[in-house]
């Protein structure tokens, strides 16, 4: 029976599918094969195993890791004056550089056997997160050597000799690494780089040897201006066949000491007025031996796969950690400021127009830290989930941008005027950097999250594509026959599952025993089934053309991203002991996510090219149309209130923020917010008596002299929070001499004629 099925059905479908399914380029194949799948694969089934999610051990710090955060990390943060760094020194102070090296901040991911700290992914994330609440430039400086760079590549692919030589030197700061990938010709399309390495004979350290002659031009390279060793991506050519018959070897990665003759390094970029070391570098006829290739000559041409494998881990840690810090910092400062700042006789946080952005900030802070922790848990279990890392990088940075923008709106003029008292300005200016680096968000959303996820995370598609690409047709047909019919049975089950859950609102979908959040699991299962069915239909009806439907791909990627982020929200609530006080934020996140997924699904169906398929999909996934409009106003107000009042729920929402010397603006805010809380009972008593002025209340005996003093201190502290910086003209124009200053002031004071 199976042979007859294969002959009459599977083989014709096999030949048809070869021309319909997406064809992968070499770089796409290498990117898809890099890393692995994890919870994203469950979401793609349309029927996630929630118990598998809940059984995942939460990410935790060891005693050693916690001591590092409480010790060296706090010491580092206390050394940082972000205003001075950005506007006076234009660099980290020398003592900070020395501290970063001596305390092995650049060797967090390097194993102890090589002199590194050997930290977990979660510890790495926690370190970056805390430093980010103090200085973006310092955080970037610490994160880059531990993310995409020579260290990670050497650990995964380096030879024993390379690891033994380089890793100890990277761990203790004797070597400062950078990685050169982006060039003027090749940004997101790294495969289009024209940086060239030619295999040839040359002289190295006085001896004739077989090596590579390199010419390159890179830009946007973080730590590049001060690096002592450069990880370089280039295209390797072997015109004289010195390595074998293959002439065009492809993208290759090598380590180049920056003191090698022909290397030009040192000039700086200024990325969004952030002063972390970043700049271009060039190489002109630079000759290095073949053993400069990471992994040795046998790794020639494997550079793209190596980079994607390294990125599968690093992209899920560094920028998501910075983003979680930015959202938590926005929540901490915006809630306090909205409570302290009065307009029209009441705190601005009591206005519903302010409560909306406050709730968004609170929800974003909770969600991003939940997703960060879940991702780190997966990484620490040994997974390298490339699709999830892409989700985390793009979604975390985008949502941080929204949270910081909301924080700026709430602070208004306070955050617009720059100076030492402005605790948001530097974070706000840094947003475009996070959005752009490690894969621009626009392309990550439209090409990678669903484009790679549909192949990598789907339960059958990659297996089918590998069968279709098998050079042995008989073997390919056998494999295709096996997986295709499994896929078909899975698709039919998904269709009935999606339809049933859509009709019932997911009420009867599987859900764990999870207290007040159990119904959210059921509803999330409904959208997982709808996503899986829609994905299968899109692949079936569009095939290879789906790659060019970037708007559709982006919307499907948004749904997959929401499924992952909402899973993380539910997981966090469970891991933290089902804190009832956090339920308003959990509910806000879930309702917002459900509304987003319905909206994106509707947009997919409206624009689905195959209209009969779109009508069928709408019947199975949205039979009653778009009905979820997001959280109710009461839920939004409840989230905002959490930020406006000191509580354990607020503390859980804003952990890991550095409070200490060097940030006068934040210290003023914290002091005033604490004083306001301490005097709240006194103010309430005055309000009940119908008196707003504390001096009048003291005269009438409503409050005591001591209570009046406390209120005066609180009012004075609040006034200091609202203050902004101003500068003498000479401070902003240092080239202005005294004579010119006087002439300028006199000119300003002269009456103007003819313009008014």
Wavefront OBJ file of the C-alpha trace (Angstrom):
o trace
v 0.000 0.000 0.000
v 2.775 2.406 0.914
v 4.612 1.664 -2.356
v 1.443 2.329 -4.361
v 0.909 5.595 -2.470
v 4.480 6.586 -3.148
v 4.170 5.848 -6.866
v 0.767 7.390 -7.512
v 0.800 10.290 -5.068
v 4.074 11.023 -3.312
v 6.341 11.049 -6.372
v 4.185 13.487 -8.423
v 3.789 15.722 -5.353
v 7.548 15.462 -4.807
v 8.286 16.773 -8.308
v 5.655 19.518 -7.974
v 6.960 20.600 -4.588
v 10.520 20.919 -5.888
v 9.374 23.840 -7.999
v 7.050 25.395 -5.404
v 8.783 25.345 -2.033
v 11.261 28.118 -1.264
v 14.737 27.586 -2.670
v 17.524 28.385 -0.255
v 20.708 30.198 -1.123
v 23.932 28.961 0.433
v 23.894 31.760 3.025
v 20.231 31.068 3.857
v 20.965 27.389 4.329
v 23.895 28.146 6.616
v 21.807 30.596 8.638
v 18.967 28.077 9.026
v 21.309 25.246 9.974
v 22.985 27.424 12.632
v 21.718 27.037 16.173
v 18.719 24.899 17.056
v 15.045 25.114 18.031
v 13.397 25.116 21.428
v 10.064 26.516 22.635
v 9.520 28.081 19.206
v 9.086 24.568 17.783
v 6.261 23.897 20.257
v 4.516 27.114 19.262
v 4.717 26.100 15.593
v 2.906 22.822 16.276
v -0.291 24.718 17.064
v -0.679 22.748 20.278
v 2.074 23.764 22.726
v 2.987 21.493 25.608
v 2.522 23.966 28.447
v 3.903 21.580 31.026
v 7.184 21.509 29.098
v 7.333 25.287 29.444
v 6.543 25.252 33.147
v 9.042 22.443 33.803
v 11.866 24.543 32.374
v 14.131 25.405 35.282
v 14.168 29.160 35.927
v 17.410 30.986 35.248
v 19.287 31.530 38.519
v 22.583 33.021 39.610
v 25.209 31.049 41.459
v 26.602 32.472 44.694
v 29.762 33.471 42.828
v 27.798 35.242 40.107
v 25.647 37.095 42.638
v 28.774 38.187 44.509
v 30.204 39.595 41.270
v 27.072 41.667 40.681
v 26.983 42.877 44.276
v 30.715 43.610 44.215
v 32.583 44.507 41.011
v 29.446 45.467 39.063
v 28.283 47.887 41.750
v 31.840 49.205 42.076
v 31.948 49.822 38.340
v 28.590 51.599 38.326
v 29.747 53.854 41.171
v 32.759 54.876 39.059
v 30.603 56.034 36.148
v 29.485 59.621 35.588
v 27.576 59.366 32.336
v 27.385 63.117 31.716
v 31.113 63.513 32.193
v 31.842 60.454 30.048
v 29.662 61.591 27.149
v 30.208 65.332 27.135
v 33.618 65.970 28.672
v 35.885 62.931 28.347
v 34.307 61.454 25.200
v 35.516 58.100 26.489
v 35.432 55.927 29.560
v 37.976 57.168 32.108
v 41.319 55.286 32.154
v 40.567 53.905 35.601
v 37.299 52.411 34.291
v 39.122 50.702 31.414
v 41.632 49.300 33.902
v 38.833 48.111 36.183
v 36.988 46.390 33.321
v 40.156 44.508 32.409
v 41.368 43.626 35.898
v 37.963 42.341 37.033
v 37.575 40.316 33.815
v 34.409 41.963 32.530
v 35.671 41.130 29.017
v 35.966 37.447 29.953
v 32.536 36.703 31.395
v 31.762 33.949 28.878
v 35.311 32.537 28.709
v 35.685 29.290 30.709
v 37.652 29.347 33.936
v 40.221 26.941 32.515
v 41.319 29.791 30.248
v 41.281 32.394 33.008
v 37.769 33.703 32.356
v 34.825 33.970 34.720
v 32.874 31.128 33.117
v 29.529 32.785 33.819
v 26.137 31.503 32.759
v 24.086 33.267 30.112
v 21.858 34.606 32.872
v 24.788 36.065 34.818
v 26.100 37.675 31.630
v 22.624 39.118 31.084
v 22.293 40.397 34.656
v 25.660 42.158 34.476
v 24.804 43.909 31.216
v 21.358 44.797 32.529
v 22.619 46.485 35.680
v 25.401 48.445 33.971
v 22.839 49.593 31.374
v 20.851 51.343 34.095
v 23.909 53.493 34.793
v 25.682 54.033 31.449
v 24.850 52.771 27.966
v 28.419 53.380 26.790
v 29.885 51.324 29.625
v 27.322 48.557 29.072
v 28.121 48.324 25.351
v 31.845 48.276 26.110
v 31.366 45.348 28.498
v 28.855 43.430 26.386
v 30.569 43.353 22.984
v 33.540 41.095 23.866
v 31.029 38.649 25.383
v 28.625 38.665 22.444
v 29.391 38.329 18.740
v 33.177 38.391 18.650
v 36.407 36.432 18.742
v 35.773 34.920 22.177
v 32.533 33.142 21.268
v 33.902 32.075 17.878
v 37.099 30.690 19.387
v 35.198 28.698 21.988
v 32.907 27.169 19.375
v 35.271 26.725 16.438
v 38.855 27.588 17.371
v 41.714 25.101 17.291
v 43.296 24.067 20.583
v 46.333 26.211 19.811
v 44.144 29.244 19.085
v 42.101 28.799 22.256
v 45.208 28.281 24.387
v 46.825 31.444 23.013
v 43.946 33.886 22.662
v 41.368 33.069 25.330
v 43.578 33.791 28.387
v 44.665 37.078 26.825
v 41.071 38.048 26.067
v 39.940 37.052 29.562
v 42.392 39.269 31.448
v 42.181 42.229 29.088
v 45.638 41.992 27.566
v 43.809 41.841 24.246
v 40.827 44.046 23.376
v 38.733 42.340 20.684
v 36.428 43.642 18.012
v 34.674 42.003 15.105
v 34.581 43.388 11.576
v 31.565 42.316 9.531
v 29.766 45.402 8.227
v 31.282 47.302 5.310
v 30.109 50.202 3.127
v 28.811 47.752 0.517
v 27.407 45.138 2.887
v 25.113 45.946 5.773
v 22.254 43.518 6.406
v 23.266 41.728 3.199
v 26.596 40.578 4.570
v 27.019 38.130 1.694
v 27.559 41.075 -0.663
v 30.806 42.121 1.041
v 33.724 42.833 -1.257
v 36.404 42.434 1.410
v 38.820 39.982 -0.130
v 41.428 37.495 1.017
v 43.613 35.730 -1.552
v 45.516 32.557 -0.731
v 49.185 33.045 -1.644
v 52.748 32.786 -0.375
v 54.228 35.668 1.558
v 56.531 36.615 4.369
v 55.395 36.534 7.983
v 57.762 37.364 10.829
v 60.706 36.968 8.515
v 59.758 33.585 7.056
v 58.159 32.521 3.769
v 54.803 30.847 4.430
v 51.465 30.026 2.865
v 48.889 32.556 3.933
v 46.251 35.090 2.914
v 46.681 38.593 1.502
v 43.781 40.718 2.700
v 42.193 43.969 1.606
v 39.151 45.289 3.438
v 37.168 48.308 4.547
v 34.868 47.894 7.549
v 32.762 50.409 9.472
v 30.516 50.632 12.551
v 32.918 48.354 14.422
v 32.429 48.580 18.198
v 35.720 48.646 20.141
v 37.449 48.899 16.759
v 39.434 52.089 17.460
v 41.090 50.563 20.550
v 41.133 46.875 19.582
v 44.347 44.888 19.634
v 42.876 41.912 17.759
v 40.320 42.058 14.973
v 37.991 39.223 14.053
v 37.579 39.754 10.320
v 34.953 38.384 7.937
v 35.978 38.317 4.275
v 35.534 36.325 1.076
v 38.376 33.902 0.488
v 39.693 33.233 -3.027
v 42.191 30.542 -4.012
v 42.997 31.342 -7.656
v 46.123 29.153 -7.709
v 44.347 26.222 -6.034
v 46.864 26.147 -3.205
v 44.247 24.698 -0.849
v 42.477 22.440 -3.338
v 40.280 22.462 -6.420
v 37.719 24.960 -5.119
v 38.619 28.508 -6.126
v 35.837 30.546 -4.496
v 35.915 29.452 -0.879
v 33.303 31.870 0.435
v 32.996 33.851 3.646
v 35.824 33.093 6.052
v 36.690 34.436 9.505
v 40.219 35.125 10.733
v 41.936 36.793 13.692
v 44.147 39.731 12.745
v 46.395 41.459 15.308
v 45.840 45.161 14.702
v 49.581 45.890 14.773
v 50.004 43.796 11.618
v 51.508 45.919 8.797
v 48.780 47.367 6.559
v 46.044 47.570 9.215
v 44.532 51.058 9.592
v 42.656 51.508 12.835
v 41.929 54.264 15.340
v 39.436 56.678 13.777
v 36.060 56.928 15.495
v 32.385 57.163 14.677
v 29.994 58.941 17.055
v 26.879 56.699 17.115
v 23.884 58.777 18.227
v 26.114 60.824 20.531
v 27.122 57.700 22.471
v 30.847 57.641 23.112
v 31.566 53.920 23.300
v 34.508 53.154 21.048
v 33.213 52.556 17.534
v 34.792 53.274 14.192
v 36.027 52.161 10.769
v 39.090 50.145 9.930
v 40.899 49.170 6.759
v 43.437 46.666 5.606
v 45.762 47.220 2.662
v 47.720 44.165 1.474
v 47.721 42.671 4.955
v 49.390 39.266 4.965
v 48.628 36.665 7.639
v 49.398 32.935 7.793
v 46.678 30.382 7.153
v 46.483 29.520 10.845
v 44.925 32.961 11.388
v 41.647 31.432 10.144
v 39.495 30.628 13.177
v 39.399 26.849 13.297
v 42.336 26.528 10.912
v 42.392 26.078 7.104
v 39.707 23.381 7.224
v 37.264 26.101 8.355
v 37.909 28.175 5.249
v 34.578 29.140 3.683
v 32.538 28.266 6.793
v 32.509 31.789 8.199
v 28.843 32.573 7.643
v 27.654 29.454 9.443
v 30.115 30.168 12.268
v 28.823 33.730 12.592
v 25.184 32.655 12.591
v 25.891 30.018 15.227
v 27.618 32.564 17.474
v 24.844 35.081 16.861
v 22.201 32.509 17.831
v 23.374 32.852 21.429
v 24.759 36.379 21.710
v 21.836 38.100 20.013
v 19.511 36.629 22.634
v 21.477 38.089 25.561
v 23.175 41.455 25.115
v 20.652 43.780 23.507
v 17.621 42.126 25.162
v 19.351 42.710 28.514
v 19.985 46.349 27.689
v 16.369 46.657 26.513
v 14.964 45.095 29.672
v 17.072 47.545 31.661
v 15.775 50.478 29.609
v 12.152 49.446 30.133
v 12.606 48.873 33.877
v 14.448 52.183 34.252
v 11.634 53.938 32.373
v 9.076 52.308 34.669
v 10.973 53.237 37.823
v 11.552 56.864 36.882
v 8.252 57.571 35.116
v 6.097 56.204 37.917
v 7.962 58.210 40.539
v 8.024 61.394 38.467
v 4.327 61.128 37.575
v 3.532 60.853 41.284
v 5.755 63.774 42.297
v 4.928 66.184 39.474
v 1.714 68.117 40.185
v -0.358 70.017 37.648
v -3.811 71.500 38.207
v -3.434 70.598 41.862
v -3.032 66.820 41.440
v -0.192 64.431 40.479
v 0.045 64.052 36.703
v -0.041 60.267 37.214
v -3.705 60.575 38.148
v -4.593 61.830 34.659
v -5.881 59.031 32.456
v -3.843 60.404 29.576
v -0.706 59.712 31.606
v -1.958 56.390 32.951
v -2.102 54.927 29.435
v 1.650 55.303 28.756
v 2.422 54.341 32.368
v 0.574 51.062 31.850
v 2.392 50.439 28.566
v 5.716 50.999 30.296
v 4.759 48.691 33.177
v 3.592 45.940 30.828
v 6.679 46.262 28.659
v 9.015 46.117 31.663
v 7.320 42.969 32.970
v 7.241 41.259 29.575
v 10.805 42.028 28.498
v 12.315 40.817 31.732
v 10.139 37.705 31.574
v 11.312 36.954 28.034
v 14.926 37.719 28.949
v 14.822 35.257 31.837
v 13.137 32.532 29.775
v 15.621 32.931 26.932
v 18.566 32.770 29.330
v 17.085 29.622 30.877
v 17.051 28.001 27.444
v 20.587 29.125 26.677
v 21.856 27.820 30.010
v 20.302 24.452 29.192
v 22.517 24.302 26.114
v 20.079 25.472 23.463
v 21.096 27.959 20.778
v 17.644 29.006 19.555
v 18.369 31.191 16.546
v 14.729 32.108 15.829
v 14.056 33.019 19.459
v 17.245 35.102 19.538
v 16.028 37.002 16.483
v 12.645 37.542 18.171
v 14.323 38.775 21.319
v 16.669 41.200 19.592
v 14.024 42.800 17.394
v 11.082 42.761 19.806
v 13.039 43.790 22.900
v 14.679 46.776 21.245
v 11.453 47.913 19.566
v 9.498 47.681 22.805
v 12.257 49.454 24.707
v 12.007 52.262 22.147
v 8.261 52.548 22.790
v 8.762 52.490 26.576
v 11.462 55.157 26.526
v 9.399 57.329 24.191
v 6.491 57.040 26.632
v 8.827 57.941 29.494
v 9.992 61.016 27.586
v 6.387 62.077 27.012
v 5.553 61.713 30.702
v 8.630 63.679 31.810
v 8.116 66.307 29.079
v 10.487 69.265 29.498
v 12.304 67.564 32.371
v 13.687 64.958 29.936
v 14.185 67.377 27.028
v 16.712 69.643 28.756
v 20.101 67.969 28.799
v 22.515 68.092 31.669
v 23.707 66.052 34.652
v 20.185 66.041 36.124
v 18.637 64.433 33.028
v 18.548 60.686 33.674
v 16.682 59.772 30.451
v 18.457 61.742 27.724
v 21.357 59.373 27.088
v 19.082 56.329 27.001
v 16.772 58.100 24.556
v 19.626 59.050 22.229
v 20.949 55.495 22.197
v 17.724 53.947 20.877
v 18.641 53.970 17.162
v 21.834 52.078 17.925
v 19.995 49.178 19.540
v 17.414 49.113 16.752
v 20.068 48.930 14.030
v 22.935 46.716 15.206
v 23.098 42.896 15.162
v 20.590 42.814 12.302
v 18.399 45.810 11.506
v 14.939 45.304 12.997
v 13.086 45.985 9.762
v 14.754 43.075 7.992
v 14.792 40.860 11.068
v 11.023 41.215 11.288
v 10.229 40.869 7.596
v 12.763 38.229 6.573
v 14.139 36.291 9.517
v 11.630 35.697 12.330
v 9.011 33.956 10.190
v 11.161 33.367 7.107
v 13.627 31.223 9.029
v 11.169 30.199 11.721
v 8.781 28.627 9.210
v 11.577 26.365 8.034
v 13.606 25.872 11.200
v 10.839 25.598 13.805
v 8.106 23.897 11.762
v 7.714 20.225 12.746
v 8.034 18.939 9.168
v 8.998 21.611 6.645
v 12.785 21.450 7.018
v 12.701 17.658 6.812
v 10.636 17.890 3.631
v 12.958 20.487 2.118
v 16.016 18.367 2.874
v 14.301 15.418 1.225
v 13.492 17.541 -1.828
v 17.110 18.685 -2.016
v 18.591 15.186 -1.747
v 20.738 14.433 -4.788
v 19.636 10.800 -4.587
v 16.080 11.043 -5.895
v 14.959 7.629 -4.679
v 16.141 8.318 -1.173
v 14.612 11.780 -1.379
v 11.241 10.382 -2.446
v 11.304 7.847 0.393
v 11.980 10.550 2.969
v 9.477 12.920 1.394
v 6.790 10.250 1.380
v 7.296 9.705 5.088
v 7.286 13.333 6.184
v 4.689 14.663 3.734
v 1.923 12.374 4.951
v 2.815 13.073 8.557
v 2.611 16.776 7.679
v -0.783 16.284 6.048
v -2.217 14.478 9.082
v -0.772 17.183 11.322
v -2.289 19.901 9.112
v -5.763 18.372 9.221
v -5.579 18.020 12.990
v -4.440 21.635 13.259
v -7.336 22.814 11.083
v -9.956 21.114 13.246
v -8.159 22.291 16.396
v -8.020 25.900 15.176
v -11.692 25.847 14.171
v -12.883 24.362 17.440
v -10.859 26.776 19.545
v -11.944 29.764 17.465
v -15.626 28.854 17.937
v -15.234 28.500 21.701
v -12.683 31.257 22.321
v -10.190 28.596 23.351
v -12.178 27.705 26.450
v -11.583 23.984 26.108
v -7.993 24.132 24.924
v -5.434 22.394 27.164
v -4.166 24.447 30.094
v -2.121 23.610 33.165
v -3.358 24.147 36.695
v -2.076 27.710 36.964
v -4.379 29.561 39.301
v -5.538 32.937 38.041
v -3.761 32.580 34.695
v -5.071 29.173 33.545
v -7.566 30.701 31.106
v -4.760 32.652 29.444
v -3.020 29.401 28.483
v -6.200 28.182 26.801
v -6.612 31.372 24.828
v -2.948 31.398 23.865
v -3.376 27.834 22.592
v -6.153 29.093 20.349
v -3.861 31.619 18.661
v -1.060 29.080 18.371
v -3.382 26.793 16.388
v -4.542 29.702 14.197
v -0.930 30.671 13.528
v 0.118 27.105 12.661
v -2.795 26.653 10.254
v -2.238 30.016 8.563
v 1.480 29.317 8.212
v 0.842 25.966 6.550
v -1.682 27.493 4.165
v 0.690 30.316 3.267
v 3.492 27.869 2.515
v 1.168 25.629 0.526
v -0.385 28.341 -1.637
v 2.611 30.654 -2.100
v 5.586 28.345 -1.881
v 8.801 30.113 -2.820
v 6.926 33.353 -3.508
v 6.341 33.724 0.231
v 9.944 34.938 0.556
v 8.985 38.002 -1.467
v 5.804 38.677 0.520
v 7.679 40.500 3.249
v 4.633 42.290 4.653
v 2.811 39.006 5.145
v 5.945 37.397 6.531
v 6.419 40.291 8.932
v 2.859 39.983 10.254
v 3.192 36.229 10.732
v 6.483 36.915 12.484
v 4.681 39.339 14.783
v 2.234 36.589 15.773
v 5.058 34.139 16.478
v 6.835 36.807 18.511
v 3.703 37.519 20.570
v 3.242 33.814 21.233
v 6.771 33.587 22.617
v 6.621 36.777 24.667
v 3.239 35.914 26.179
v 4.497 32.437 27.034
v 7.327 34.129 28.915
v 4.863 36.343 30.814
v 2.924 33.307 32.049
v 6.135 31.480 32.902
v 7.414 34.427 34.940
v 4.211 34.661 36.978
v 4.521 30.973 37.789
v 8.253 31.145 38.605
v 7.780 34.094 40.955
v 5.242 32.235 43.056
v 1.972 33.417 41.482
v 2.092 36.895 42.949
v -1.516 38.076 43.025
v -0.435 41.726 43.089
v 1.158 41.226 39.649
v -2.003 39.872 38.007
v -3.108 43.286 36.659
v 0.152 43.549 34.706
v -0.040 39.928 33.546
v -3.617 40.475 32.364
v -2.659 43.719 30.616
v 0.161 41.972 28.753
v -2.028 39.049 27.719
v -5.004 41.127 26.547
v -2.713 43.471 24.613
v -0.996 40.497 22.988
v -4.264 38.788 22.072
v -5.504 41.982 20.417
v -2.232 42.337 18.504
v -2.383 38.757 17.225
v -5.988 39.080 16.081
v -5.157 42.319 14.294
v -2.116 40.811 12.557
v -4.048 37.685 11.609
v -6.822 39.795 10.122
v -4.232 41.805 8.152
v -2.743 38.571 6.812
v -6.140 37.337 5.663
v -7.108 40.654 4.065
v -3.918 40.583 2.006
v -3.676 36.832 1.386
v -3.120 36.384 -2.379
v -5.206 33.226 -2.734
v -8.672 34.531 -1.919
v -10.511 31.185 -1.561
v -7.797 30.067 0.852
v -8.163 33.364 2.744
v -11.926 32.884 3.095
v -11.406 29.345 4.367
v -8.747 30.515 6.829
v -11.029 33.251 8.125
v -13.768 30.703 8.740
v -11.350 28.465 10.663
v -9.452 31.129 12.632
v -11.616 34.266 12.923
v -15.195 33.075 12.362
v -16.622 36.003 14.352
v -14.151 38.600 13.095
v -11.748 40.627 15.222
v -13.325 40.819 18.650
v -10.435 41.435 21.030
v -9.821 45.145 21.565
v -7.169 44.892 24.273
v -7.220 45.587 28.003
v -10.081 47.481 29.611
v -9.494 50.965 31.002
v -9.749 49.620 34.548
v -6.884 47.202 33.849
v -4.804 50.016 32.387
v -5.392 52.166 35.468
v -4.510 49.264 37.782
v -1.155 48.824 36.005
v -0.405 52.528 36.243
v -1.184 52.576 39.963
v 1.487 49.928 40.577
v 4.131 52.359 39.317
v 2.763 55.304 41.282
v 3.018 53.769 44.735
v 5.900 52.029 46.547
v 5.137 48.304 46.856
v 6.651 44.869 46.455
v 4.908 44.616 43.077
v 6.668 47.797 41.952
v 9.971 46.454 43.253
v 9.530 43.201 41.298
v 8.845 45.247 38.190
v 11.975 47.387 38.491
v 14.787 45.200 39.901
v 18.499 45.513 39.240
v 18.631 49.312 38.858
v 21.815 50.837 40.220
v 21.122 53.374 42.958
v 24.273 55.098 44.087
v 26.711 57.939 43.522
v 27.201 59.536 40.144
v 23.588 60.114 39.108
v 22.321 63.163 40.961
v 19.065 63.317 39.006
v 18.062 59.741 39.847
v 19.140 60.129 43.462
v 16.946 63.204 43.838
v 14.011 61.306 42.351
v 14.466 58.315 44.669
v 14.780 60.542 47.733
v 11.690 62.587 46.915
v 9.604 59.499 46.084
v 10.543 57.904 49.424
v 9.732 61.115 51.346
v 6.388 61.370 49.577
v 5.523 57.819 50.612
v 6.577 58.512 54.198
v 4.334 61.583 54.400
v 1.339 60.144 52.539
v -0.642 59.483 55.735
v -0.092 63.083 56.868
v -1.206 64.450 53.502
v -4.296 62.221 53.576
v -5.259 63.583 56.989
v -4.921 67.167 55.682
v -6.986 66.322 52.616
v -9.807 64.901 54.729
v -9.774 68.152 56.703
v -10.071 70.106 53.460
v -6.673 71.784 53.844
v -3.928 71.691 51.220
v -1.353 74.018 52.776
v 0.802 72.356 55.442
v 1.521 75.676 57.191
v -2.203 76.341 57.565
v -2.703 72.754 58.748
v -0.073 73.232 61.449
v -1.689 76.460 62.637
v -5.044 74.708 62.950
v -3.518 71.793 64.831
v -4.290 69.258 62.124
v -0.626 68.244 61.977
v 2.275 68.573 64.407
v 5.383 70.694 63.947
v 7.402 67.571 63.211
v 4.887 66.491 60.595
v 5.009 69.960 59.071
v 8.791 69.685 58.882
v 8.506 66.333 57.108
v 6.059 67.795 54.591
v 8.366 70.733 53.978
v 11.272 68.376 53.306
v 9.141 66.328 50.912
v 8.022 69.469 49.053
v 11.589 70.716 48.809
v 12.766 67.322 47.523
v 9.991 67.260 44.898
v 10.960 70.744 43.730
v 14.553 69.568 43.280
v 13.345 66.701 41.097
v 11.549 69.075 38.739
v 14.650 71.276 38.380
v 16.560 71.125 35.104
v 20.085 72.156 34.206
v 21.172 75.503 32.812
v 24.621 76.584 31.733
v 26.734 79.700 31.443
v 27.402 80.646 27.805
v 31.075 79.778 28.225
v 30.171 76.242 29.286
v 28.403 75.644 25.984
v 30.779 77.707 23.831
v 34.267 77.099 25.235
v 35.939 79.015 22.370
v 34.143 82.188 23.375
v 36.585 84.564 25.135
v 35.528 87.146 27.702
v 35.479 90.030 25.211
v 33.335 88.092 22.742
v 30.982 87.034 25.516
v 30.421 90.652 26.556
v 29.847 91.776 22.954
v 27.398 88.938 22.417
v 25.431 89.785 25.558
v 25.270 93.478 24.599
v 24.071 92.565 21.120
v 21.346 90.376 22.574
v 20.183 93.254 24.784
v 19.929 95.751 21.888
v 16.334 96.461 20.786
v 15.363 94.886 17.454
v 13.694 96.985 14.779
v 11.680 96.053 11.742
v 10.745 92.560 12.838
v 7.873 93.162 15.248
l 1 2 3 4 5 6 7 8 9 10 11 12 13 14 15 16 17 18 19 20 21 22 23 24 25 26 27 28 29 30 31 32 33 34 35 36 37 38 39 40 41 42 43 44 45 46 47 48 49 50 51 52 53 54 55 56 57 58 59 60 61 62 63 64 65 66 67 68 69 70 71 72 73 74 75 76 77 78 79 80 81 82 83 84 85 86 87 88 89 90 91 92 93 94 95 96 97 98 99 100 101 102 103 104 105 106 107 108 109 110 111 112 113 114 115 116 117 118 119 120 121 122 123 124 125 126 127 128 129 130 131 132 133 134 135 136 137 138 139 140 141 142 143 144 145 146 147 148 149 150 151 152 153 154 155 156 157 158 159 160 161 162 163 164 165 166 167 168 169 170 171 172 173 174 175 176 177 178 179 180 181 182 183 184 185 186 187 188 189 190 191 192 193 194 195 196 197 198 199 200 201 202 203 204 205 206 207 208 209 210 211 212 213 214 215 216 217 218 219 220 221 222 223 224 225 226 227 228 229 230 231 232 233 234 235 236 237 238 239 240 241 242 243 244 245 246 247 248 249 250 251 252 253 254 255 256 257 258 259 260 261 262 263 264 265 266 267 268 269 270 271 272 273 274 275 276 277 278 279 280 281 282 283 284 285 286 287 288 289 290 291 292 293 294 295 296 297 298 299 300 301 302 303 304 305 306 307 308 309 310 311 312 313 314 315 316 317 318 319 320 321 322 323 324 325 326 327 328 329 330 331 332 333 334 335 336 337 338 339 340 341 342 343 344 345 346 347 348 349 350 351 352 353 354 355 356 357 358 359 360 361 362 363 364 365 366 367 368 369 370 371 372 373 374 375 376 377 378 379 380 381 382 383 384 385 386 387 388 389 390 391 392 393 394 395 396 397 398 399 400 401 402 403 404 405 406 407 408 409 410 411 412 413 414 415 416 417 418 419 420 421 422 423 424 425 426 427 428 429 430 431 432 433 434 435 436 437 438 439 440 441 442 443 444 445 446 447 448 449 450 451 452 453 454 455 456 457 458 459 460 461 462 463 464 465 466 467 468 469 470 471 472 473 474 475 476 477 478 479 480 481 482 483 484 485 486 487 488 489 490 491 492 493 494 495 496 497 498 499 500 501 502 503 504 505 506 507 508 509 510 511 512 513 514 515 516 517 518 519 520 521 522 523 524 525 526 527 528 529 530 531 532 533 534 535 536 537 538 539 540 541 542 543 544 545 546 547 548 549 550 551 552 553 554 555 556 557 558 559 560 561 562 563 564 565 566 567 568 569 570 571 572 573 574 575 576 577 578 579 580 581 582 583 584 585 586 587 588 589 590 591 592 593 594 595 596 597 598 599 600 601 602 603 604 605 606 607 608 609 610 611 612 613 614 615 616 617 618 619 620 621 622 623 624 625 626 627 628 629 630 631 632 633 634 635 636 637 638 639 640 641 642 643 644 645 646 647 648 649 650 651 652 653 654 655 656 657 658 659 660 661 662 663 664 665 666 667 668 669 670 671 672 673 674 675 676 677 678 679 680 681 682 683 684 685 686 687 688 689 690 691 692 693 694 695 696 697 698 699 700 701 702 703 704 705 706 707 708 709 710 711 712 713 714 715 716 717 718 719 720 721 722 723 724 725 726 727 728 729 730 731 732 733 734 735 736 737 738 739 740 741 742 743 744 745 746 747 748 749 750 751 752 753 754 755 756
